[in-house]
Amino acid sequence: MDNTVVISTPPHVKSKRTTRGIMIDVCIALAPAAIAGLVFFGWLALMIELVAVAACVATEFVYFFIANKGFSNKCKDAGKVCLRWCKQFDFTSVVTGLILALILPATAKWYEVLIGSIFAIAVVKMLFGGTGKNLVNPAAAGRVFMFLSFALTTYTAAQIPALNFESGIFTDATNLHWLLPSEGNPATKITVLDLFLGTGVAGCIGETCKAAILLGYVYLAVRNVIKWWQPLLFIAVFGFAAVFMSGFTYIASGGYIYNMELFLPHIFSGGVLFGAVFMFPDYVTSPKGVYGQIIYYVVAALLIAILRYFTKLEVTSFVIMLLNLFVPLIDKYIIQKPFGYKKQKEGK
């Protein structure tokens, strides 16, 4: 069989769009968050981004080279194997490396990033067959693996100070510590504007500046890479669920009301917004049907709100991995319209 022929899973749709083109769009959408990370965290962020991307691409190449017998016959076919890899290279490993780097704190060591990147590509992606066959999101799995292996719980504050100079700056291991009324009012610690811009906020490299993430969201939505309503549904459900979990506020006129002032701080803290835009909509690990997608995003939002409240930790990557495992069940039992189906008109 001609090695240039690419066989994909049905249904087959004739389109000018390719996996490579879509992944390049995702890289472009990630660029604002990556650049913001460099501005806020300096050369440490640059080192992590370069190591993660390089390690992911190199791991994919080495795995492909070995699997396609590049070392056989005294490497006589090494040139052909390398050429085949270049032809099939679709930038998915670049996206995985970049996302993994952006959901890491700037305190991560280079060897930790290297090990996490190798795990994400070799074990989570290539071991299951490569692009389109992984069971869970490789970047999320790599992040969870690094969290469990190296206890990445220390976050440095952005180099640009907070705009609200009268307020304190987050110095805890995670800025989620101050999001609950029992822990203190977040308004006394940092402003919503600072959370939105990332100024003075301690967090991960690409998750800190929400303005940069929203730029990426607009680009992906305009390019039809993601459905515009998916992140919005997730964010809306999560925001209201997080406010509900935060409890009530007593008002002088009598009675209790939900503290809606916590709505934006919950959304603009941690990796919720980044995950909603760049990780949950992953084609491979998310449901295919619309109804399945609605269930997927609603359940994910509720789980993150509940687990955040009780653990006071960032749990987005854990929830992504957990729900990825249930996607096959969702696709099986939430029946979608067959491809090309048209409702028959009833005769008069």
C-alpha positions as CSV (number, residue, x, y, z in Angstrom):
1,M,0.0,0.0,0.0
2,D,1.2,3.5,-0.8
3,N,2.6,5.0,2.3
4,T,1.2,8.4,1.4
5,V,-2.4,7.2,1.8
6,V,-3.9,8.2,5.1
7,I,-6.8,6.0,6.4
8,S,-9.1,7.7,8.9
9,T,-12.1,6.5,10.8
10,P,-15.6,7.1,9.2
11,P,-17.6,9.0,8.4
12,H,-15.4,10.5,5.6
13,V,-16.2,14.1,4.9
14,K,-14.7,15.9,1.9
15,S,-13.1,19.1,3.3
16,K,-10.1,21.3,2.7
17,R,-9.5,21.3,6.4
18,T,-6.8,18.9,7.8
19,T,-5.7,17.9,11.2
20,R,-2.5,19.8,10.6
21,G,-4.4,23.0,9.7
22,I,-6.6,22.7,12.8
23,M,-3.6,22.2,15.1
24,I,-1.8,25.2,13.6
25,D,-5.0,27.2,14.4
26,V,-4.8,26.0,18.0
27,C,-1.1,27.0,18.2
28,I,-2.0,30.5,17.0
29,A,-4.8,30.7,19.5
30,L,-2.4,29.6,22.3
31,A,0.1,32.2,21.3
32,P,-1.4,35.1,23.3
33,A,-1.4,33.0,26.5
34,A,2.1,31.8,25.8
35,I,3.4,35.4,25.3
36,A,1.5,36.6,28.4
37,G,3.3,33.9,30.3
38,L,6.6,35.1,29.2
39,V,5.7,38.7,30.2
40,F,4.5,37.6,33.6
41,F,7.1,34.9,34.5
42,G,10.1,35.7,32.4
43,W,12.8,33.3,31.2
44,L,11.5,30.5,33.4
45,A,8.3,30.4,31.4
46,L,10.3,30.4,28.1
47,M,12.4,27.5,29.3
48,I,9.4,25.4,30.3
49,E,7.6,26.1,27.0
50,L,10.6,25.2,24.9
51,V,11.4,22.1,26.9
52,A,7.8,20.8,26.8
53,V,7.3,21.4,23.0
54,A,10.8,20.0,22.1
55,A,10.3,16.9,24.3
56,C,6.9,16.2,23.0
57,V,7.9,16.4,19.3
58,A,11.1,14.4,20.0
59,T,9.2,11.7,21.8
60,E,6.7,11.4,19.0
61,F,9.5,11.1,16.5
62,V,11.5,8.5,18.4
63,Y,8.4,6.4,19.0
64,F,7.4,6.6,15.3
65,F,11.0,5.8,14.2
66,I,11.2,2.7,16.4
67,A,7.7,1.5,15.6
68,N,8.4,1.8,11.9
69,K,11.6,-0.2,12.2
70,G,14.0,2.7,11.5
71,F,16.8,0.8,13.3
72,S,16.4,-2.4,11.3
73,N,18.8,-3.5,8.6
74,K,21.5,-1.3,10.1
75,C,19.3,1.8,9.8
76,K,19.2,1.4,6.0
77,D,15.6,2.6,6.0
78,A,16.2,5.5,8.4
79,G,15.9,8.2,5.8
80,K,12.6,6.8,4.4
81,V,11.2,6.6,8.0
82,C,12.2,10.1,8.7
83,L,10.6,11.3,5.5
84,R,7.4,9.5,6.3
85,W,7.3,11.1,9.8
86,C,7.7,14.5,8.3
87,K,4.9,13.9,5.8
88,Q,2.5,12.7,8.6
89,F,3.6,15.3,11.2
90,D,0.4,17.1,12.1
91,F,1.5,19.5,15.0
92,T,-0.6,17.6,17.6
93,S,2.6,17.0,19.6
94,V,3.3,20.7,19.4
95,V,-0.1,21.5,20.8
96,T,0.2,18.9,23.6
97,G,3.6,20.3,24.6
98,L,2.4,23.9,24.5
99,I,-0.7,23.2,26.5
100,L,1.2,21.2,29.1
101,A,3.7,24.0,29.5
102,L,1.0,26.6,29.9
103,I,-0.8,24.7,32.7
104,L,2.4,24.3,34.7
105,P,3.7,26.8,37.3
106,A,6.9,28.6,36.5
107,T,8.6,26.8,39.5
108,A,8.6,23.5,37.6
109,K,12.1,22.1,37.0
110,W,13.3,21.4,33.5
111,Y,13.7,17.7,34.1
112,E,10.2,17.5,35.6
113,V,8.8,19.1,32.4
114,L,10.9,16.7,30.3
115,I,9.6,13.6,32.1
116,G,6.0,14.9,32.0
117,S,6.2,15.6,28.3
118,I,7.6,12.1,27.5
119,F,4.8,10.5,29.6
120,A,2.1,12.6,27.8
121,I,3.2,11.6,24.3
122,A,4.8,8.1,24.7
123,V,2.3,6.6,27.2
124,V,-0.9,8.5,26.8
125,K,-0.9,9.2,23.1
126,M,1.5,6.9,21.1
127,L,1.0,3.8,23.1
128,F,-2.7,3.8,22.3
129,G,-2.1,4.3,18.5
130,G,-1.2,7.9,18.0
131,T,-3.3,10.9,17.0
132,G,-7.0,10.3,17.4
133,K,-6.8,7.1,19.4
134,N,-5.8,8.4,22.9
135,L,-8.3,7.7,25.7
136,V,-7.6,10.9,27.7
137,N,-6.2,14.3,27.0
138,P,-2.4,13.9,26.9
139,A,-1.7,17.3,28.3
140,A,-4.1,16.8,31.2
141,A,-2.6,13.4,31.9
142,G,0.9,14.8,31.8
143,R,-0.1,17.5,34.3
144,V,-1.7,15.0,36.7
145,F,1.3,12.7,36.4
146,M,3.7,15.6,37.3
147,F,1.4,16.7,40.1
148,L,1.5,13.2,41.7
149,S,5.1,12.6,41.0
150,F,6.7,15.9,41.9
151,A,4.0,17.6,44.1
152,L,3.8,20.8,42.0
153,T,1.9,22.9,44.5
154,T,4.0,26.0,44.6
155,Y,3.1,29.0,42.4
156,T,5.0,32.2,42.0
157,A,3.3,35.6,41.6
158,A,3.5,37.3,38.3
159,Q,6.3,39.8,37.9
160,I,3.9,42.6,37.1
161,P,2.4,43.9,40.4
162,A,-1.3,44.1,41.0
163,L,-3.1,47.2,39.8
164,N,-4.9,47.5,43.2
165,F,-1.9,48.5,45.2
166,E,-3.9,48.8,48.4
167,S,-4.9,45.1,48.2
168,G,-2.7,42.2,49.2
169,I,-1.3,39.8,46.7
170,F,-1.9,36.0,46.6
171,T,1.1,34.3,48.1
172,D,-0.4,30.9,48.9
173,A,0.3,27.7,46.9
174,T,-2.9,28.4,45.0
175,N,-5.1,31.5,44.6
176,L,-8.1,29.3,45.1
177,H,-7.4,29.5,48.8
178,W,-9.1,32.9,49.0
179,L,-12.2,32.1,46.9
180,L,-14.4,30.8,49.8
181,P,-16.1,33.1,52.3
182,S,-14.8,30.9,55.1
183,E,-11.3,31.8,54.0
184,G,-11.8,35.5,53.5
185,N,-13.3,37.9,51.0
186,P,-11.4,37.8,47.7
187,A,-12.2,41.5,47.2
188,T,-9.8,42.3,50.1
189,K,-7.0,40.4,48.5
190,I,-7.0,41.2,44.8
191,T,-9.4,42.8,42.4
192,V,-11.4,41.2,39.6
193,L,-9.5,43.3,37.1
194,D,-6.2,41.9,38.4
195,L,-7.6,38.4,38.1
196,F,-8.6,39.1,34.5
197,L,-5.3,40.6,33.5
198,G,-3.2,38.3,35.6
199,T,-1.3,41.2,37.3
200,G,0.1,40.1,40.7
201,V,-1.7,36.8,40.5
202,A,0.1,33.6,41.5
203,G,-0.8,30.8,39.0
204,C,0.3,28.7,36.1
205,I,2.1,30.2,33.1
206,G,-0.7,30.3,30.6
207,E,-3.7,30.3,32.9
208,T,-2.9,33.6,34.6
209,C,-3.9,36.2,32.0
210,K,-7.6,35.6,31.2
211,A,-7.6,38.3,28.6
212,A,-5.1,36.3,26.5
213,I,-7.2,33.2,26.9
214,L,-10.3,35.0,25.6
215,L,-8.4,36.2,22.6
216,G,-7.6,32.6,21.8
217,Y,-11.3,31.7,22.3
218,V,-12.4,34.3,19.9
219,Y,-9.9,33.1,17.3
220,L,-10.9,29.4,17.6
221,A,-14.7,30.3,17.5
222,V,-14.2,32.5,14.4
223,R,-12.2,29.8,12.7
224,N,-14.8,27.2,13.6
225,V,-12.3,25.1,15.4
226,I,-14.5,24.9,18.5
227,K,-18.2,25.5,18.9
228,W,-18.7,29.0,20.4
229,W,-21.3,27.8,22.9
230,Q,-19.3,25.0,24.5
231,P,-17.0,27.1,26.7
232,L,-19.8,29.5,27.5
233,L,-22.1,26.7,28.7
234,F,-19.3,25.3,30.9
235,I,-18.4,28.6,32.4
236,A,-22.0,29.6,33.1
237,V,-22.8,26.4,34.9
238,F,-19.5,26.4,36.8
239,G,-19.9,30.0,37.9
240,F,-23.4,29.6,39.3
241,A,-22.5,26.2,40.9
242,A,-19.4,27.7,42.5
243,V,-21.5,30.7,43.9
244,F,-24.0,28.2,45.2
245,M,-21.3,26.2,46.9
246,S,-19.9,29.4,48.4
247,G,-23.1,29.9,50.4
248,F,-25.2,32.8,51.4
249,T,-24.5,36.4,52.5
250,Y,-26.7,38.1,55.1
251,I,-28.1,41.5,54.1
252,A,-29.1,44.3,56.5
253,S,-32.6,44.5,55.1
254,G,-33.2,41.0,56.2
255,G,-32.7,37.6,54.8
256,Y,-29.9,35.9,52.9
257,I,-28.8,36.1,49.3
258,Y,-26.2,34.3,47.2
259,N,-23.0,36.3,47.0
260,M,-22.9,36.9,43.2
261,E,-19.7,39.0,43.7
262,L,-17.9,35.7,43.8
263,F,-19.0,34.7,40.3
264,L,-16.2,36.4,38.3
265,P,-13.5,35.6,40.9
266,H,-14.3,31.9,40.6
267,I,-14.2,32.0,36.8
268,F,-11.0,34.1,36.6
269,S,-9.1,32.0,39.1
270,G,-7.1,28.8,38.4
271,G,-7.3,26.9,35.1
272,V,-11.1,26.8,34.6
273,L,-11.2,29.3,31.7
274,F,-8.1,27.8,30.0
275,G,-9.5,24.3,30.3
276,A,-12.9,25.4,28.9
277,V,-11.3,26.9,25.8
278,F,-8.3,24.7,25.0
279,M,-8.8,21.3,26.8
280,F,-12.4,20.3,27.2
281,P,-13.3,20.8,23.4
282,D,-10.6,18.4,22.3
283,Y,-12.1,16.4,19.4
284,V,-10.7,13.0,20.4
285,T,-11.7,13.0,24.0
286,S,-15.0,14.8,24.0
287,P,-18.5,13.5,22.9
288,K,-19.5,13.6,19.2
289,G,-23.2,14.4,19.6
290,V,-24.6,17.7,20.7
291,Y,-26.7,16.2,23.5
292,G,-23.7,14.3,24.7
293,Q,-21.6,17.5,24.7
294,I,-24.2,19.3,26.8
295,I,-24.1,16.5,29.4
296,Y,-20.3,16.5,29.2
297,Y,-19.9,20.2,29.9
298,V,-22.6,20.4,32.6
299,V,-21.3,17.4,34.5
300,A,-17.7,18.7,34.2
301,A,-18.7,22.2,35.5
302,L,-20.5,20.8,38.5
303,L,-17.7,18.4,39.4
304,I,-15.1,21.1,39.3
305,A,-17.2,23.5,41.4
306,I,-17.8,20.8,44.0
307,L,-14.3,19.4,44.2
308,R,-12.8,22.9,44.2
309,Y,-14.9,23.8,47.2
310,F,-14.0,20.8,49.3
311,T,-10.3,20.4,48.3
312,K,-9.5,24.1,47.7
313,L,-7.2,22.9,44.9
314,E,-7.1,23.2,41.1
315,V,-8.8,20.1,39.9
316,T,-9.5,20.9,36.2
317,S,-7.0,18.4,34.8
318,F,-8.2,15.6,37.1
319,V,-11.9,16.2,36.0
320,I,-10.9,16.3,32.4
321,M,-9.1,12.9,32.7
322,L,-12.1,11.4,34.6
323,L,-14.7,12.5,32.2
324,N,-12.6,11.5,29.2
325,L,-13.0,7.9,30.4
326,F,-16.8,8.2,30.3
327,V,-17.0,9.7,26.8
328,P,-17.3,6.3,25.1
329,L,-20.3,5.6,27.3
330,I,-21.9,9.0,26.5
331,D,-21.4,8.4,22.8
332,K,-22.9,4.9,23.1
333,Y,-26.1,5.8,25.0
334,I,-26.8,9.3,23.9
335,I,-27.8,8.5,20.3
336,Q,-27.1,11.2,17.7
337,K,-28.5,11.6,14.3
338,P,-26.8,9.3,11.7
339,F,-24.4,11.1,9.4
340,G,-26.3,12.5,6.4
341,Y,-29.7,11.9,8.0
342,K,-32.6,13.9,6.7
343,K,-36.1,13.8,8.2
344,Q,-38.6,12.4,5.7
345,K,-41.5,14.7,4.8
346,E,-44.9,13.1,5.5
347,G,-47.2,12.9,2.5
348,K,-50.5,14.8,2.5
